[in-house]
Amino acid sequence: MMIFDVFGRLLGVKREGEEWQLFRVTLPERKYARSYDIVLPEALSEADIAGYLGDIYHEAATERYPDVFRLE
């Protein structure tokens, strides 16, 4: 599972077959809860996920958390 810091919020993304699945993540416990709020396009490449999450969650950006980046 890929883990992203999305403006201070931890989200995981995993590929299952042809579908991207989104998860809320709690570290360091490594707890994951499936999130059905956002659907990631099947054709989205792994390299484009951070940018897509940034576009979707851009309203959550703050001075303290201005970026989206991959942690793992």
Helices and strands as residue ranges (DSSP letters): E 2-6, E 9-16, E 19-26, E 31-35, G 46-48, H 49-56, G 58-60, E 68-70
